[in-house]
Amino acid sequence: MNSYRLTNMEEPTDEMLSQLMKEVAEEAKCKSEEAHRKFFTELRTAARMQRREIAHK
């Protein structure tokens, strides 16, 4: 879908809009899943560090 730019003077076809929306939705889903994984990985790491600190006291 790289051939169409929303800055073009011509209106996109329904098929083009559908494809654009599908691609954007897929990209958003991937980014959301990656952010979710990263958040919980960092949360688990922080929890381990806190447990270690408590164990050493």
C-alpha atoms as a printed R data frame, in Angstrom:
   type eleno elety resid chain resno       x       y      z
1  ATOM     1    CA   MET     A     1   0.000   0.000  0.000
2  ATOM     2    CA   ASN     A     2   3.075   2.242 -0.171
3  ATOM     3    CA   SER     A     3   2.021   3.569 -3.576
4  ATOM     4    CA   TYR     A     4  -0.799   5.714 -2.199
5  ATOM     5    CA   ARG     A     5  -0.212   8.768 -0.071
6  ATOM     6    CA   LEU     A     6  -3.040  10.541  1.718
7  ATOM     7    CA   THR     A     7  -1.613  13.829  0.467
8  ATOM     8    CA   ASN     A     8  -2.553  12.948 -3.107
9  ATOM     9    CA   MET     A     9  -5.186  15.146 -4.685
10 ATOM    10    CA   GLU     A    10  -7.256  12.137 -5.721
11 ATOM    11    CA   GLU     A    11  -9.544  10.318 -3.343
12 ATOM    12    CA   PRO     A    12  -8.578   6.752 -2.409
13 ATOM    13    CA   THR     A    13 -10.885   3.969 -3.482
14 ATOM    14    CA   ASP     A    14 -12.869   2.025 -0.896
15 ATOM    15    CA   GLU     A    15 -10.531  -0.898 -1.460
16 ATOM    16    CA   MET     A    16  -7.487   1.293 -0.863
17 ATOM    17    CA   LEU     A    17  -8.986   2.709  2.324
18 ATOM    18    CA   SER     A    18  -9.863  -0.768  3.512
19 ATOM    19    CA   GLN     A    19  -6.323  -1.983  2.884
20 ATOM    20    CA   LEU     A    20  -4.828   1.071  4.617
21 ATOM    21    CA   MET     A    21  -7.047   0.563  7.654
22 ATOM    22    CA   LYS     A    22  -6.155  -3.131  7.791
23 ATOM    23    CA   GLU     A    23  -2.435  -2.388  7.667
24 ATOM    24    CA   VAL     A    24  -2.700   0.319 10.314
25 ATOM    25    CA   ALA     A    25  -4.725  -1.986 12.576
26 ATOM    26    CA   GLU     A    26  -2.144  -4.772 12.201
27 ATOM    27    CA   GLU     A    27   0.717  -2.414 12.988
28 ATOM    28    CA   ALA     A    28  -1.123  -0.991 16.005
29 ATOM    29    CA   LYS     A    29  -1.817  -4.501 17.295
30 ATOM    30    CA   CYS     A    30   1.841  -5.496 16.950
31 ATOM    31    CA   LYS     A    31   3.018  -2.363 18.730
32 ATOM    32    CA   SER     A    32   0.467  -2.867 21.492
33 ATOM    33    CA   GLU     A    33   1.513  -6.483 22.018
34 ATOM    34    CA   GLU     A    34   5.183  -5.502 22.124
35 ATOM    35    CA   ALA     A    35   4.480  -2.721 24.644
36 ATOM    36    CA   HIS     A    36   2.491  -5.184 26.753
37 ATOM    37    CA   ARG     A    37   5.350  -7.717 26.729
38 ATOM    38    CA   LYS     A    38   7.915  -5.038 27.541
39 ATOM    39    CA   PHE     A    39   5.828  -3.647 30.404
40 ATOM    40    CA   PHE     A    40   5.396  -7.030 32.082
41 ATOM    41    CA   THR     A    41   9.037  -7.982 31.530
42 ATOM    42    CA   GLU     A    42  10.113  -4.765 33.249
43 ATOM    43    CA   LEU     A    43   7.538  -5.312 35.995
44 ATOM    44    CA   ARG     A    44   8.855  -8.843 36.677
45 ATOM    45    CA   THR     A    45  12.442  -7.531 36.721
46 ATOM    46    CA   ALA     A    46  11.534  -4.788 39.190
47 ATOM    47    CA   ALA     A    47   9.710  -7.295 41.410
48 ATOM    48    CA   ARG     A    48  12.759  -9.604 41.443
49 ATOM    49    CA   MET     A    49  15.003  -6.690 42.376
50 ATOM    50    CA   GLN     A    50  12.666  -5.684 45.201
51 ATOM    51    CA   ARG     A    51  12.588  -9.252 46.525
52 ATOM    52    CA   ARG     A    52  16.410  -9.372 46.482
53 ATOM    53    CA   GLU     A    53  16.647  -6.074 48.355
54 ATOM    54    CA   ILE     A    54  14.197  -7.297 50.978
55 ATOM    55    CA   ALA     A    55  16.036 -10.626 51.327
56 ATOM    56    CA   HIS     A    56  19.360  -8.842 51.963
57 ATOM    57    CA   LYS     A    57  17.940  -6.691 54.768
